[in-house]
Amino acid sequence: MHREPHTARNSGAAEAAGVLGATSFVGQLVLARLQPSRHKSSQLQASQHQASLLDESAATSAVSPVFAFSRRAAPTAATSAAAGIHWQQLPVSPGAWHASIPHWIAVCPLWAVPEHFALLEAAGARRLVALSSTSRFTKRDSAAAADRAIAARLAAAEDEVLDWARARGIAATILRPTLIYDGIHDQNVAAIAGFIRRFGFSPLAGAAAGLRQPLHADDVAAACQAAIGCDGLREAYEISGGETLPYHEMVSRIFAWLDRPPRLARIPLPLVRAALPVANLLPGLASMATMAVRMNEDLVFDHRAAARDFGFQPRSFTLPLSHVSDHAASVAR
Ligand SMILES: NC(=O)c1ccc[n+]([C@@H]2O[C@H](COP(=O)([O-])OP(=O)(O)OC[C@H]3O[C@@H](n4cnc5c(N)ncnc54)[C@H](OP(=O)(O)O)[C@@H]3O)[C@@H](O)[C@H]2O)c1
């Protein structure tokens, strides 16, 4: 059942959007949703088929033109123009920036956003949706110093972005996703799948019964798109996947997706815990060991506020067809 979004904006005017982190796997899906050609077709679909709330939101929030920012060289003008996306290479001199971009979606690391405050101000930003992470909470008390540093960095970046936005009358919303996957480009599910492809098994620490809510990258993109199209939202929301499942079940599903027999190599948890003090002396190993321990911790977040306020409706844990992913994974490598 679809609920009404908080206050969906529909000015009818074509207002520009800027995307920071546009080359990332989430960024590409954000661009696909915002690009003007899709905007036209989603408006047509909405009028023809009583589209879903998020597709209706696409019709109200899709904006034109779309400016995609990257620190890398822009794609060729032909590719860029065909997709209706204006690629811009960072850094951009704010003094030389003249185009108005009222809406911004930041899917780059949150702590990179302050580097671009001057650009957003020069472009007349009025609305910003930026990704943080639930790691802000889950890594806060980690045994690994590197994890605690990430949590602290995210918390500080959230404060900095929100303080800056409040001071300038910019309506900012921080979205905190749980683990993001597409099965091909991500560092979570795709990494587990890569290990299974290579070694034929997956190591698990103890029962590995900690609950997870994998969130599809396209649902993150949909959340960004829906939130940018709504006024009066909160300053922060947790966005989690549509299915809650134990870690070992998530791994078993990946085996099934790869059409492989589930070979789970269980390492006794006391052994992993005993190894922690030694692992903590070696930075690379420390994160791996705490990750193993975390397989038994529930990392669960409530996304009802996002559902209520901007119609967030994430899918269950869904992997692409294995033959598609095999091909895509080989291309992605
Ligand atoms: N992956 C997850 O499971 C997960 C979970 C929760 C939250 N998140 C959040 O979701 C977002 C996307 O995740 P991700 O794994 O795709 O992130 P990522 O790979 O770390 O970075 C995304 C993009 O940000 C751009 N970028 C990096 N530094 C930048 C800077 N200083 N200025 C401008 N752009 C910069 C890069 O584009 P260029 O190199 O083209 O400039 C990159 O493609 C991040 O905010 C992350 O914290 C991720």
The ligand as an ORCA input file, in Angstrom:
! r2SCAN-3c Opt
* xyz 0 1
  N      28.861      1.071      0.312
  C      28.075      0.912      1.382
  O      27.717     -0.206      1.832
  C      27.547      2.126      2.089
  C      26.737      1.936      3.220
  C      26.201      3.059      3.826
  C      26.481      4.323      3.325
  N      27.284      4.474      2.241
  C      27.514      5.822      1.708
  O      26.994      5.843      0.396
  C      27.785      6.718     -0.419
  C      28.224      5.986     -1.660
  O      28.973      4.856     -1.282
  P      30.190      4.351     -2.163
  O      30.706      3.120     -1.523
  O      29.784      4.329     -3.604
  O      31.203      5.591     -1.923
  P      32.662      5.858     -2.499
  O      33.029      4.796     -3.461
  O      33.573      6.065     -1.325
  O      32.563      7.267     -3.221
  C      31.555      7.589     -4.113
  C      32.049      8.639     -5.115
  O      32.398      9.821     -4.405
  C      33.275     10.561     -5.228
  N      34.199     11.310     -4.374
  C      35.121     10.791     -3.533
  N      35.778     11.814     -2.923
  C      35.244     12.954     -3.404
  C      35.511     14.338     -3.163
  N      36.468     14.727     -2.326
  N      34.770     15.258     -3.815
  C      33.818     14.861     -4.682
  N      33.530     13.593     -4.975
  C      34.246     12.652     -4.332
  C      33.989      9.570     -6.120
  O      33.836     10.001     -7.458
  P      35.064     10.529     -8.406
  O      36.241      9.642     -8.118
  O      34.509     10.367     -9.790
  O      35.273     11.959     -8.042
  C      33.228      8.240     -5.930
  O      32.785      7.694     -7.139
  C      28.907      7.250      0.478
  O      28.479      8.459      1.041
  C      28.992      6.199      1.573
  O      29.479      6.726      2.781
  C      27.821      3.405      1.615
*
